[in-house]
Amino acid sequence: MYNLPAIPQIFRQFSIHYKNYYPTEIGDIMKHMKTVLILEHTEEVFDKLTCDVCGAESKWDENWGSESHEKIITTVQLEEEESYPDGGQSLQTQYHICPTCFKQHLSKWFEGHRNSKPTVTSSVW
């Protein structure tokens, strides 16, 4: 069992022992700094998409929405993949198309060939 009256004495000794390590003046600080050389580098990062049909640019990376609360993403992609026990490979072919060209050109082209209709789903939250 612990001797409870001894705990305050130990705490006082601890506080007194470390009291001198607290800063007392503006120049007396505990955080030490050193100067190090950090090499600058350039990195290629995603900026925006350009529509392959009309040349329009997306405002928000892959999102074609015009407002920050709006999300409009179009996808026209073929992905071919081969997988083996010792590895594999994949090939992706993509067309970047803005929502306007998707609705005015691509959708009309699909619907004009054999009367194709899109699969449409919706969600509410």
C-alpha positions as CSV (number, residue, x, y, z in Angstrom):
1,M,0.0,0.0,0.0
2,Y,1.1,3.6,-0.7
3,N,1.7,5.9,2.2
4,L,-0.6,8.8,1.3
5,P,0.9,11.5,3.4
6,A,4.3,10.9,1.6
7,I,2.8,11.7,-1.9
8,P,2.5,15.5,-1.3
9,Q,6.2,15.5,-0.1
10,I,7.3,13.7,-3.2
11,F,5.3,16.1,-5.4
12,R,6.9,19.1,-3.6
13,Q,10.3,17.7,-4.2
14,F,9.5,17.2,-7.9
15,S,8.1,20.7,-8.2
16,I,11.1,22.3,-6.5
17,H,13.6,20.2,-8.5
18,Y,12.2,21.3,-11.9
19,K,11.2,24.8,-11.0
20,N,14.4,26.3,-12.4
21,Y,13.7,24.8,-15.8
22,Y,10.6,26.9,-16.5
23,P,11.2,30.1,-18.4
24,T,11.5,33.2,-16.2
25,E,12.2,35.8,-18.8
26,I,11.4,36.2,-22.5
27,G,14.9,35.1,-23.6
28,D,14.9,32.1,-21.2
29,I,12.9,29.5,-23.2
30,M,13.0,25.7,-23.3
31,K,12.4,25.3,-27.1
32,H,15.7,25.2,-28.9
33,M,15.9,25.9,-32.6
34,K,18.4,25.1,-35.2
35,T,18.7,26.0,-38.8
36,V,18.6,23.1,-41.3
37,L,18.7,23.1,-45.1
38,I,15.6,21.8,-46.8
39,L,16.0,21.1,-50.4
40,E,13.2,22.4,-52.5
41,H,11.7,20.2,-55.2
42,T,9.0,20.3,-57.8
43,E,6.2,17.8,-58.1
44,E,3.6,17.2,-60.7
45,V,0.2,17.4,-59.1
46,F,-3.3,17.1,-60.7
47,D,-4.7,20.5,-61.6
48,K,-7.8,20.2,-63.9
49,L,-9.4,18.3,-66.7
50,T,-9.9,19.5,-70.2
51,C,-12.9,18.2,-72.2
52,D,-11.7,16.2,-75.2
53,V,-14.7,17.4,-77.2
54,C,-15.0,21.1,-76.6
55,G,-11.9,22.0,-74.6
56,A,-13.8,23.3,-71.6
57,E,-11.7,23.2,-68.3
58,S,-12.9,21.8,-65.0
59,K,-12.8,24.2,-62.1
60,W,-12.3,21.6,-59.3
61,D,-9.9,18.9,-60.4
62,E,-12.1,15.9,-61.7
63,N,-15.3,17.7,-60.6
64,W,-17.0,19.7,-63.3
65,G,-19.3,21.5,-60.9
66,S,-19.2,25.3,-60.9
67,E,-19.7,25.7,-57.1
68,S,-17.8,24.2,-54.2
69,H,-20.9,22.4,-52.9
70,E,-21.6,20.9,-56.3
71,K,-20.2,17.6,-57.6
72,I,-20.5,16.7,-61.3
73,I,-18.3,13.9,-62.5
74,T,-18.4,12.3,-65.9
75,T,-16.7,9.0,-66.8
76,V,-16.1,7.4,-70.1
77,Q,-13.5,4.7,-69.6
78,L,-12.4,1.3,-70.8
79,E,-10.2,-0.7,-68.4
80,E,-8.6,-4.0,-69.5
81,E,-6.8,-6.1,-66.9
82,E,-4.9,-9.3,-66.9
83,S,-4.0,-10.9,-63.6
84,Y,-1.7,-13.9,-63.1
85,P,-0.3,-15.5,-59.9
86,D,3.1,-13.7,-60.4
87,G,1.7,-10.3,-61.4
88,G,-0.4,-8.6,-64.0
89,Q,-1.1,-5.6,-66.1
90,S,-3.9,-3.2,-66.8
91,L,-4.6,-0.7,-69.6
92,Q,-7.0,2.2,-69.1
93,T,-8.4,4.3,-71.9
94,Q,-10.3,7.4,-70.9
95,Y,-12.2,10.2,-72.6
96,H,-12.6,13.3,-70.5
97,I,-15.9,14.9,-71.3
98,C,-17.7,17.8,-69.7
99,P,-21.3,17.5,-68.6
100,T,-22.5,19.7,-71.5
101,C,-20.9,17.5,-74.1
102,F,-22.0,14.4,-72.3
103,K,-25.6,15.5,-72.5
104,Q,-25.6,17.2,-75.9
105,H,-23.3,14.9,-77.8
106,L,-22.5,11.6,-76.2
107,S,-26.0,10.9,-74.8
108,K,-27.7,11.8,-78.1
109,W,-25.2,9.6,-80.0
110,F,-26.0,6.6,-77.8
111,E,-29.7,7.2,-78.0
112,G,-29.5,7.6,-81.8
113,H,-27.9,4.1,-82.2
114,R,-30.3,1.3,-81.6
115,N,-32.4,3.5,-79.3
116,S,-30.0,3.0,-76.3
117,K,-31.1,4.3,-72.9
118,P,-28.8,5.1,-70.0
119,T,-29.1,3.5,-66.5
120,V,-30.1,6.4,-64.2
121,T,-30.0,6.1,-60.4
122,S,-30.5,8.7,-57.8
123,S,-30.0,9.1,-54.0
124,V,-31.1,11.5,-51.3
125,W,-29.3,12.2,-48.1
